[in-house]
Amino acid sequence: MSFENAKKQIENKPVKLARFMKFNKPRERKFGRDTKPCRRCGKTEGVIHKYGLNYCRQCFREVARDLGFDKFE
Ligand SMILES: [Zn+2]
């Protein structure tokens, strides 16, 4: 179960939530993959940082035309 799902389940239980947040919060990272999410969907896998795009490959496919990229063979 992901952190978000587990958190959602106990959001109405303040004591449990406080304890959960103390011990199960994902670490704040200064560098690495998780610090650079896609600016459109928040995905951290397959993100293109080249030219300062910061789109994941799926979002890039959808918005590339609008950004002025042309598709070549
Ligand atoms: Zn994306």
PDB file of the backbone (N, CA, C, O) and the ligand in Angstrom, with CONECT records:
HET     ZN  A 101       1
ATOM      1  N   MET A   1       0.856  -1.205   0.000  1.00  0.00           N
ATOM      2  CA  MET A   1       0.000   0.000   0.000  1.00  0.00           C
ATOM      3  C   MET A   1       0.880   1.239   0.000  1.00  0.00           C
ATOM      4  O   MET A   1       1.872   1.318   0.725  1.00  0.00           O
ATOM      5  N   SER A   2       0.502   2.194  -0.818  1.00  0.00           N
ATOM      6  CA  SER A   2       1.311   3.403  -0.905  1.00  0.00           C
ATOM      7  C   SER A   2       1.091   4.287   0.327  1.00  0.00           C
ATOM      8  O   SER A   2       0.129   4.128   1.077  1.00  0.00           O
ATOM      9  N   PHE A   3       2.011   5.205   0.494  1.00  0.00           N
ATOM     10  CA  PHE A   3       1.913   6.109   1.645  1.00  0.00           C
ATOM     11  C   PHE A   3       0.625   6.924   1.601  1.00  0.00           C
ATOM     12  O   PHE A   3      -0.028   7.108   2.628  1.00  0.00           O
ATOM     13  N   GLU A   4       0.258   7.411   0.417  1.00  0.00           N
ATOM     14  CA  GLU A   4      -0.949   8.246   0.290  1.00  0.00           C
ATOM     15  C   GLU A   4      -2.212   7.470   0.667  1.00  0.00           C
ATOM     16  O   GLU A   4      -3.086   7.986   1.365  1.00  0.00           O
ATOM     17  N   ASN A   5      -2.295   6.228   0.197  1.00  0.00           N
ATOM     18  CA  ASN A   5      -3.479   5.424   0.499  1.00  0.00           C
ATOM     19  C   ASN A   5      -3.585   5.134   1.989  1.00  0.00           C
ATOM     20  O   ASN A   5      -4.663   5.224   2.575  1.00  0.00           O
ATOM     21  N   ALA A   6      -2.454   4.785   2.595  1.00  0.00           N
ATOM     22  CA  ALA A   6      -2.462   4.486   4.026  1.00  0.00           C
ATOM     23  C   ALA A   6      -2.846   5.722   4.828  1.00  0.00           C
ATOM     24  O   ALA A   6      -3.567   5.630   5.821  1.00  0.00           O
ATOM     25  N   LYS A   7      -2.361   6.867   4.392  1.00  0.00           N
ATOM     26  CA  LYS A   7      -2.659   8.121   5.090  1.00  0.00           C
ATOM     27  C   LYS A   7      -4.148   8.449   4.985  1.00  0.00           C
ATOM     28  O   LYS A   7      -4.764   8.911   5.946  1.00  0.00           O
ATOM     29  N   LYS A   8      -4.704   8.209   3.829  1.00  0.00           N
ATOM     30  CA  LYS A   8      -6.115   8.504   3.592  1.00  0.00           C
ATOM     31  C   LYS A   8      -7.004   7.717   4.552  1.00  0.00           C
ATOM     32  O   LYS A   8      -8.021   8.224   5.025  1.00  0.00           O
ATOM     33  N   GLN A   9      -6.618   6.492   4.830  1.00  0.00           N
ATOM     34  CA  GLN A   9      -7.438   5.628   5.672  1.00  0.00           C
ATOM     35  C   GLN A   9      -7.526   6.117   7.108  1.00  0.00           C
ATOM     36  O   GLN A   9      -8.527   5.872   7.782  1.00  0.00           O
ATOM     37  N   ILE A  10      -6.496   6.803   7.585  1.00  0.00           N
ATOM     38  CA  ILE A  10      -6.492   7.206   8.997  1.00  0.00           C
ATOM     39  C   ILE A  10      -6.572   8.716   9.162  1.00  0.00           C
ATOM     40  O   ILE A  10      -6.243   9.244  10.224  1.00  0.00           O
ATOM     41  N   GLU A  11      -7.009   9.414   8.115  1.00  0.00           N
ATOM     42  CA  GLU A  11      -7.043  10.873   8.196  1.00  0.00           C
ATOM     43  C   GLU A  11      -8.004  11.392   9.262  1.00  0.00           C
ATOM     44  O   GLU A  11      -7.819  12.496   9.774  1.00  0.00           O
ATOM     45  N   ASN A  12      -9.011  10.621   9.596  1.00  0.00           N
ATOM     46  CA  ASN A  12      -9.974  11.057  10.602  1.00  0.00           C
ATOM     47  C   ASN A  12      -9.622  10.585  12.011  1.00  0.00           C
ATOM     48  O   ASN A  12     -10.410  10.744  12.944  1.00  0.00           O
ATOM     49  N   LYS A  13      -8.444  10.009  12.155  1.00  0.00           N
ATOM     50  CA  LYS A  13      -7.993   9.545  13.472  1.00  0.00           C
ATOM     51  C   LYS A  13      -6.727  10.295  13.841  1.00  0.00           C
ATOM     52  O   LYS A  13      -5.623   9.847  13.530  1.00  0.00           O
ATOM     53  N   PRO A  14      -6.880  11.444  14.509  1.00  0.00           N
ATOM     54  CA  PRO A  14      -5.734  12.347  14.731  1.00  0.00           C
ATOM     55  C   PRO A  14      -4.554  11.712  15.448  1.00  0.00           C
ATOM     56  O   PRO A  14      -3.405  11.959  15.081  1.00  0.00           O
ATOM     57  N   VAL A  15      -4.814  10.902  16.460  1.00  0.00           N
ATOM     58  CA  VAL A  15      -3.699  10.318  17.214  1.00  0.00           C
ATOM     59  C   VAL A  15      -2.925   9.351  16.340  1.00  0.00           C
ATOM     60  O   VAL A  15      -1.695   9.383  16.297  1.00  0.00           O
ATOM     61  N   LYS A  16      -3.654   8.489  15.644  1.00  0.00           N
ATOM     62  CA  LYS A  16      -2.996   7.526  14.756  1.00  0.00           C
ATOM     63  C   LYS A  16      -2.254   8.239  13.632  1.00  0.00           C
ATOM     64  O   LYS A  16      -1.155   7.848  13.240  1.00  0.00           O
ATOM     65  N   LEU A  17      -2.895   9.310  13.118  1.00  0.00           N
ATOM     66  CA  LEU A  17      -2.276  10.043  12.013  1.00  0.00           C
ATOM     67  C   LEU A  17      -0.956  10.669  12.444  1.00  0.00           C
ATOM     68  O   LEU A  17       0.029  10.623  11.709  1.00  0.00           O
ATOM     69  N   ALA A  18      -0.941  11.255  13.645  1.00  0.00           N
ATOM     70  CA  ALA A  18       0.276  11.887  14.150  1.00  0.00           C
ATOM     71  C   ALA A  18       1.395  10.864  14.266  1.00  0.00           C
ATOM     72  O   ALA A  18       2.534  11.126  13.878  1.00  0.00           O
ATOM     73  N   ARG A  19       1.063   9.700  14.800  1.00  0.00           N
ATOM     74  CA  ARG A  19       2.060   8.647  14.959  1.00  0.00           C
ATOM     75  C   ARG A  19       2.528   8.145  13.587  1.00  0.00           C
ATOM     76  O   ARG A  19       3.715   7.903  13.367  1.00  0.00           O
ATOM     77  N   PHE A  20       1.577   8.000  12.685  1.00  0.00           N
ATOM     78  CA  PHE A  20       1.900   7.541  11.335  1.00  0.00           C
ATOM     79  C   PHE A  20       2.851   8.515  10.647  1.00  0.00           C
ATOM     80  O   PHE A  20       3.825   8.111  10.013  1.00  0.00           O
ATOM     81  N   MET A  21       2.548   9.816  10.786  1.00  0.00           N
ATOM     82  CA  MET A  21       3.372  10.824  10.135  1.00  0.00           C
ATOM     83  C   MET A  21       4.772  10.879  10.750  1.00  0.00           C
ATOM     84  O   MET A  21       5.746  11.210  10.075  1.00  0.00           O
ATOM     85  N   LYS A  22       4.855  10.550  12.040  1.00  0.00           N
ATOM     86  CA  LYS A  22       6.162  10.610  12.687  1.00  0.00           C
ATOM     87  C   LYS A  22       7.065   9.481  12.196  1.00  0.00           C
ATOM     88  O   LYS A  22       8.258   9.681  11.969  1.00  0.00           O
ATOM     89  N   PHE A  23       6.486   8.306  12.038  1.00  0.00           N
ATOM     90  CA  PHE A  23       7.323   7.142  11.761  1.00  0.00           C
ATOM     91  C   PHE A  23       7.294   6.671  10.313  1.00  0.00           C
ATOM     92  O   PHE A  23       8.218   5.983   9.880  1.00  0.00           O
ATOM     93  N   ASN A  24       6.251   7.024   9.547  1.00  0.00           N
ATOM     94  CA  ASN A  24       6.127   6.447   8.209  1.00  0.00           C
ATOM     95  C   ASN A  24       6.208   7.466   7.078  1.00  0.00           C
ATOM     96  O   ASN A  24       5.991   7.119   5.917  1.00  0.00           O
ATOM     97  N   LYS A  25       6.516   8.714   7.405  1.00  0.00           N
ATOM     98  CA  LYS A  25       6.606   9.751   6.364  1.00  0.00           C
ATOM     99  C   LYS A  25       7.802   9.456   5.460  1.00  0.00           C
ATOM    100  O   LYS A  25       8.881   9.128   5.953  1.00  0.00           O
ATOM    101  N   PRO A  26       7.623   9.571   4.139  1.00  0.00           N
ATOM    102  CA  PRO A  26       8.778   9.390   3.254  1.00  0.00           C
ATOM    103  C   PRO A  26       9.833  10.452   3.536  1.00  0.00           C
ATOM    104  O   PRO A  26       9.508  11.596   3.856  1.00  0.00           O
ATOM    105  N   ARG A  27      11.070  10.069   3.418  1.00  0.00           N
ATOM    106  CA  ARG A  27      12.161  10.994   3.737  1.00  0.00           C
ATOM    107  C   ARG A  27      12.190  12.164   2.762  1.00  0.00           C
ATOM    108  O   ARG A  27      11.957  11.994   1.565  1.00  0.00           O
ATOM    109  N   GLU A  28      12.478  13.355   3.285  1.00  0.00           N
ATOM    110  CA  GLU A  28      12.660  14.524   2.422  1.00  0.00           C
ATOM    111  C   GLU A  28      13.999  14.371   1.712  1.00  0.00           C
ATOM    112  O   GLU A  28      15.044  14.263   2.354  1.00  0.00           O
ATOM    113  N   ARG A  29      13.959  14.362   0.385  1.00  0.00           N
ATOM    114  CA  ARG A  29      15.184  14.133  -0.369  1.00  0.00           C
ATOM    115  C   ARG A  29      15.722  15.421  -0.982  1.00  0.00           C
ATOM    116  O   ARG A  29      14.961  16.260  -1.465  1.00  0.00           O
ATOM    117  N   LYS A  30      17.045  15.563  -0.956  1.00  0.00           N
ATOM    118  CA  LYS A  30      17.683  16.759  -1.515  1.00  0.00           C
ATOM    119  C   LYS A  30      18.066  16.522  -2.970  1.00  0.00           C
ATOM    120  O   LYS A  30      18.202  17.467  -3.747  1.00  0.00           O
ATOM    121  N   PHE A  31      18.240  15.261  -3.330  1.00  0.00           N
ATOM    122  CA  PHE A  31      18.597  14.942  -4.714  1.00  0.00           C
ATOM    123  C   PHE A  31      18.071  13.548  -5.034  1.00  0.00           C
ATOM    124  O   PHE A  31      17.616  12.825  -4.147  1.00  0.00           O
ATOM    125  N   GLY A  32      18.137  13.187  -6.294  1.00  0.00           N
ATOM    126  CA  GLY A  32      17.650  11.876  -6.701  1.00  0.00           C
ATOM    127  C   GLY A  32      16.388  11.978  -7.524  1.00  0.00           C
ATOM    128  O   GLY A  32      15.871  13.072  -7.752  1.00  0.00           O
ATOM    129  N   ARG A  33      15.893  10.840  -7.970  1.00  0.00           N
ATOM    130  CA  ARG A  33      14.783  10.783  -8.905  1.00  0.00           C
ATOM    131  C   ARG A  33      13.525  11.425  -8.340  1.00  0.00           C
ATOM    132  O   ARG A  33      12.814  12.141  -9.045  1.00  0.00           O
ATOM    133  N   ASP A  34      13.251  11.164  -7.057  1.00  0.00           N
ATOM    134  CA  ASP A  34      11.998  11.616  -6.459  1.00  0.00           C
ATOM    135  C   ASP A  34      11.904  13.133  -6.299  1.00  0.00           C
ATOM    136  O   ASP A  34      10.825  13.657  -6.027  1.00  0.00           O
ATOM    137  N   THR A  35      13.018  13.839  -6.464  1.00  0.00           N
ATOM    138  CA  THR A  35      12.992  15.288  -6.276  1.00  0.00           C
ATOM    139  C   THR A  35      12.598  16.018  -7.553  1.00  0.00           C
ATOM    140  O   THR A  35      12.352  17.224  -7.531  1.00  0.00           O
ATOM    141  N   LYS A  36      12.538  15.285  -8.675  1.00  0.00           N
ATOM    142  CA  LYS A  36      12.251  15.933  -9.957  1.00  0.00           C
ATOM    143  C   LYS A  36      11.051  15.291 -10.637  1.00  0.00           C
ATOM    144  O   LYS A  36      11.227  14.515 -11.576  1.00  0.00           O
ATOM    145  N   PRO A  37       9.861  15.586 -10.199  1.00  0.00           N
ATOM    146  CA  PRO A  37       8.682  14.992 -10.826  1.00  0.00           C
ATOM    147  C   PRO A  37       8.307  15.696 -12.123  1.00  0.00           C
ATOM    148  O   PRO A  37       8.776  16.796 -12.413  1.00  0.00           O
ATOM    149  N   CYS A  38       7.449  15.032 -12.898  1.00  0.00           N
ATOM    150  CA  CYS A  38       6.904  15.646 -14.112  1.00  0.00           C
ATOM    151  C   CYS A  38       6.055  16.837 -13.697  1.00  0.00           C
ATOM    152  O   CYS A  38       5.289  16.760 -12.737  1.00  0.00           O
ATOM    153  N   ARG A  39       6.194  17.932 -14.423  1.00  0.00           N
ATOM    154  CA  ARG A  39       5.464  19.147 -14.021  1.00  0.00           C
ATOM    155  C   ARG A  39       3.980  19.069 -14.364  1.00  0.00           C
ATOM    156  O   ARG A  39       3.180  19.862 -13.867  1.00  0.00           O
ATOM    157  N   ARG A  40       3.612  18.105 -15.217  1.00  0.00           N
ATOM    158  CA  ARG A  40       2.214  18.009 -15.630  1.00  0.00           C
ATOM    159  C   ARG A  40       1.455  17.001 -14.789  1.00  0.00           C
ATOM    160  O   ARG A  40       0.341  17.288 -14.350  1.00  0.00           O
ATOM    161  N   CYS A  41       2.033  15.810 -14.548  1.00  0.00           N
ATOM    162  CA  CYS A  41       1.293  14.754 -13.855  1.00  0.00           C
ATOM    163  C   CYS A  41       1.951  14.311 -12.560  1.00  0.00           C
ATOM    164  O   CYS A  41       1.341  13.568 -11.791  1.00  0.00           O
ATOM    165  N   GLY A  42       3.189  14.751 -12.292  1.00  0.00           N
ATOM    166  CA  GLY A  42       3.811  14.396 -11.026  1.00  0.00           C
ATOM    167  C   GLY A  42       4.532  13.070 -11.012  1.00  0.00           C
ATOM    168  O   GLY A  42       5.045  12.658  -9.971  1.00  0.00           O
ATOM    169  N   LYS A  43       4.584  12.389 -12.148  1.00  0.00           N
ATOM    170  CA  LYS A  43       5.292  11.116 -12.243  1.00  0.00           C
ATOM    171  C   LYS A  43       6.785  11.342 -12.083  1.00  0.00           C
ATOM    172  O   LYS A  43       7.295  12.401 -12.450  1.00  0.00           O
ATOM    173  N   THR A  44       7.496  10.355 -11.538  1.00  0.00           N
ATOM    174  CA  THR A  44       8.939  10.492 -11.395  1.00  0.00           C
ATOM    175  C   THR A  44       9.688   9.538 -12.316  1.00  0.00           C
ATOM    176  O   THR A  44      10.919   9.544 -12.358  1.00  0.00           O
ATOM    177  N   GLU A  45       8.942   8.716 -13.057  1.00  0.00           N
ATOM    178  CA  GLU A  45       9.598   7.756 -13.948  1.00  0.00           C
ATOM    179  C   GLU A  45       9.607   8.301 -15.371  1.00  0.00           C
ATOM    180  O   GLU A  45       8.595   8.809 -15.853  1.00  0.00           O
ATOM    181  N   GLY A  46      10.738   8.194 -16.034  1.00  0.00           N
ATOM    182  CA  GLY A  46      10.840   8.590 -17.432  1.00  0.00           C
ATOM    183  C   GLY A  46      10.669  10.073 -17.637  1.00  0.00           C
ATOM    184  O   GLY A  46      10.052  10.495 -18.615  1.00  0.00           O
ATOM    185  N   VAL A  47      11.207  10.882 -16.727  1.00  0.00           N
ATOM    186  CA  VAL A  47      11.060  12.332 -16.849  1.00  0.00           C
ATOM    187  C   VAL A  47      12.207  12.903 -17.684  1.00  0.00           C
ATOM    188  O   VAL A  47      13.372  12.571 -17.466  1.00  0.00           O
ATOM    189  N   ILE A  48      11.863  13.763 -18.638  1.00  0.00           N
ATOM    190  CA  ILE A  48      12.865  14.370 -19.513  1.00  0.00           C
ATOM    191  C   ILE A  48      13.236  15.742 -18.968  1.00  0.00           C
ATOM    192  O   ILE A  48      12.405  16.650 -18.945  1.00  0.00           O
ATOM    193  N   HIS A  49      14.497  15.895 -18.526  1.00  0.00           N
ATOM    194  CA  HIS A  49      14.939  17.182 -17.987  1.00  0.00           C
ATOM    195  C   HIS A  49      15.679  18.006 -19.033  1.00  0.00           C
ATOM    196  O   HIS A  49      15.936  19.195 -18.847  1.00  0.00           O
ATOM    197  N   LYS A  50      16.014  17.342 -20.138  1.00  0.00           N
ATOM    198  CA  LYS A  50      16.762  18.014 -21.190  1.00  0.00           C
ATOM    199  C   LYS A  50      16.020  19.266 -21.655  1.00  0.00           C
ATOM    200  O   LYS A  50      14.795  19.253 -21.773  1.00  0.00           O
ATOM    201  N   TYR A  51      16.756  20.344 -21.917  1.00  0.00           N
ATOM    202  CA  TYR A  51      16.231  21.650 -22.329  1.00  0.00           C
ATOM    203  C   TYR A  51      15.272  22.229 -21.290  1.00  0.00           C
ATOM    204  O   TYR A  51      14.486  23.120 -21.610  1.00  0.00           O
ATOM    205  N   GLY A  52      15.326  21.733 -20.039  1.00  0.00           N
ATOM    206  CA  GLY A  52      14.433  22.233 -18.999  1.00  0.00           C
ATOM    207  C   GLY A  52      12.983  21.872 -19.218  1.00  0.00           C
ATOM    208  O   GLY A  52      12.090  22.588 -18.765  1.00  0.00           O
ATOM    209  N   LEU A  53      12.734  20.766 -19.909  1.00  0.00           N
ATOM    210  CA  LEU A  53      11.353  20.359 -20.190  1.00  0.00           C
ATOM    211  C   LEU A  53      10.616  19.947 -18.922  1.00  0.00           C
ATOM    212  O   LEU A  53       9.536  20.454 -18.616  1.00  0.00           O
ATOM    213  N   ASN A  54      11.232  19.004 -18.185  1.00  0.00           N
ATOM    214  CA  ASN A  54      10.646  18.454 -16.960  1.00  0.00           C
ATOM    215  C   ASN A  54       9.252  17.853 -17.181  1.00  0.00           C
ATOM    216  O   ASN A  54       8.377  17.950 -16.320  1.00  0.00           O
ATOM    217  N   TYR A  55       9.065  17.235 -18.344  1.00  0.00           N
ATOM    218  CA  TYR A  55       7.862  16.450 -18.605  1.00  0.00           C
ATOM    219  C   TYR A  55       8.241  14.979 -18.601  1.00  0.00           C
ATOM    220  O   TYR A  55       9.345  14.618 -19.010  1.00  0.00           O
ATOM    221  N   CYS A  56       7.326  14.125 -18.138  1.00  0.00           N
ATOM    222  CA  CYS A  56       7.582  12.702 -18.281  1.00  0.00           C
ATOM    223  C   CYS A  56       7.347  12.327 -19.739  1.00  0.00           C
ATOM    224  O   CYS A  56       6.753  13.098 -20.493  1.00  0.00           O
ATOM    225  N   ARG A  57       7.812  11.147 -20.136  1.00  0.00           N
ATOM    226  CA  ARG A  57       7.775  10.795 -21.563  1.00  0.00           C
ATOM    227  C   ARG A  57       6.357  10.691 -22.085  1.00  0.00           C
ATOM    228  O   ARG A  57       6.102  10.969 -23.257  1.00  0.00           O
ATOM    229  N   GLN A  58       5.425  10.289 -21.218  1.00  0.00           N
ATOM    230  CA  GLN A  58       4.035  10.182 -21.654  1.00  0.00           C
ATOM    231  C   GLN A  58       3.444  11.570 -21.897  1.00  0.00           C
ATOM    232  O   GLN A  58       2.792  11.791 -22.918  1.00  0.00           O
ATOM    233  N   CYS A  59       3.666  12.509 -20.970  1.00  0.00           N
ATOM    234  CA  CYS A  59       3.143  13.862 -21.140  1.00  0.00           C
ATOM    235  C   CYS A  59       3.838  14.554 -22.302  1.00  0.00           C
ATOM    236  O   CYS A  59       3.217  15.316 -23.042  1.00  0.00           O
ATOM    237  N   PHE A  60       5.130  14.285 -22.457  1.00  0.00           N
ATOM    238  CA  PHE A  60       5.871  14.917 -23.547  1.00  0.00           C
ATOM    239  C   PHE A  60       5.261  14.559 -24.894  1.00  0.00           C
ATOM    240  O   PHE A  60       5.150  15.401 -25.786  1.00  0.00           O
ATOM    241  N   ARG A  61       4.868  13.303 -25.028  1.00  0.00           N
ATOM    242  CA  ARG A  61       4.232  12.860 -26.278  1.00  0.00           C
ATOM    243  C   ARG A  61       2.997  13.691 -26.586  1.00  0.00           C
ATOM    244  O   ARG A  61       2.726  14.024 -27.739  1.00  0.00           O
ATOM    245  N   GLU A  62       2.248  14.021 -25.529  1.00  0.00           N
ATOM    246  CA  GLU A  62       0.988  14.712 -25.730  1.00  0.00           C
ATOM    247  C   GLU A  62       1.161  16.218 -25.970  1.00  0.00           C
ATOM    248  O   GLU A  62       0.374  16.827 -26.696  1.00  0.00           O
ATOM    249  N   VAL A  63       2.180  16.810 -25.364  1.00  0.00           N
ATOM    250  CA  VAL A  63       2.314  18.268 -25.461  1.00  0.00           C
ATOM    251  C   VAL A  63       3.426  18.712 -26.391  1.00  0.00           C
ATOM    252  O   VAL A  63       3.594  19.910 -26.619  1.00  0.00           O
ATOM    253  N   ALA A  64       4.204  17.756 -26.944  1.00  0.00           N
ATOM    254  CA  ALA A  64       5.379  18.114 -27.747  1.00  0.00           C
ATOM    255  C   ALA A  64       5.009  19.036 -28.907  1.00  0.00           C
ATOM    256  O   ALA A  64       5.713  20.010 -29.174  1.00  0.00           O
ATOM    257  N   ARG A  65       3.920  18.738 -29.591  1.00  0.00           N
ATOM    258  CA  ARG A  65       3.486  19.544 -30.730  1.00  0.00           C
ATOM    259  C   ARG A  65       3.243  20.997 -30.304  1.00  0.00           C
ATOM    260  O   ARG A  65       3.663  21.931 -30.986  1.00  0.00           O
ATOM    261  N   ASP A  66       2.560  21.171 -29.171  1.00  0.00           N
ATOM    262  CA  ASP A  66       2.271  22.516 -28.693  1.00  0.00           C
ATOM    263  C   ASP A  66       3.537  23.261 -28.311  1.00  0.00           C
ATOM    264  O   ASP A  66       3.586  24.488 -28.392  1.00  0.00           O
ATOM    265  N   LEU A  67       4.573  22.518 -27.891  1.00  0.00           N
ATOM    266  CA  LEU A  67       5.813  23.160 -27.496  1.00  0.00           C
ATOM    267  C   LEU A  67       6.660  23.537 -28.708  1.00  0.00           C
ATOM    268  O   LEU A  67       7.657  24.247 -28.575  1.00  0.00           O
ATOM    269  N   GLY A  68       6.270  23.068 -29.877  1.00  0.00           N
ATOM    270  CA  GLY A  68       7.013  23.405 -31.075  1.00  0.00           C
ATOM    271  C   GLY A  68       7.945  22.317 -31.565  1.00  0.00           C
ATOM    272  O   GLY A  68       8.784  22.557 -32.433  1.00  0.00           O
ATOM    273  N   PHE A  69       7.802  21.102 -31.004  1.00  0.00           N
ATOM    274  CA  PHE A  69       8.629  19.986 -31.483  1.00  0.00           C
ATOM    275  C   PHE A  69       7.975  19.377 -32.713  1.00  0.00           C
ATOM    276  O   PHE A  69       6.753  19.242 -32.774  1.00  0.00           O
ATOM    277  N   ASP A  70       8.791  19.012 -33.690  1.00  0.00           N
ATOM    278  CA  ASP A  70       8.284  18.313 -34.855  1.00  0.00           C
ATOM    279  C   ASP A  70       8.710  16.863 -34.775  1.00  0.00           C
ATOM    280  O   ASP A  70       9.790  16.554 -34.270  1.00  0.00           O
ATOM    281  N   LYS A  71       7.866  15.970 -35.273  1.00  0.00           N
ATOM    282  CA  LYS A  71       8.172  14.550 -35.220  1.00  0.00           C
ATOM    283  C   LYS A  71       8.916  14.131 -36.466  1.00  0.00           C
ATOM    284  O   LYS A  71       8.465  14.384 -37.583  1.00  0.00           O
ATOM    285  N   PHE A  72      10.071  13.482 -36.274  1.00  0.00           N
ATOM    286  CA  PHE A  72      10.856  12.977 -37.394  1.00  0.00           C
ATOM    287  C   PHE A  72      10.927  11.472 -37.303  1.00  0.00           C
ATOM    288  O   PHE A  72      10.686  10.895 -36.243  1.00  0.00           O
ATOM    289  N   GLU A  73      11.252  10.841 -38.398  1.00  0.00           N
ATOM    290  CA  GLU A  73      11.351   9.373 -38.417  1.00  0.00           C
ATOM    291  C   GLU A  73      12.513   8.923 -37.570  1.00  0.00           C
ATOM    292  O   GLU A  73      12.766   7.724 -37.455  1.00  0.00           O
TER     293      GLU A  73
HETATM  294 ZN    ZN A 101       3.777  13.578 -16.848  1.00  0.00          ZN2+
END
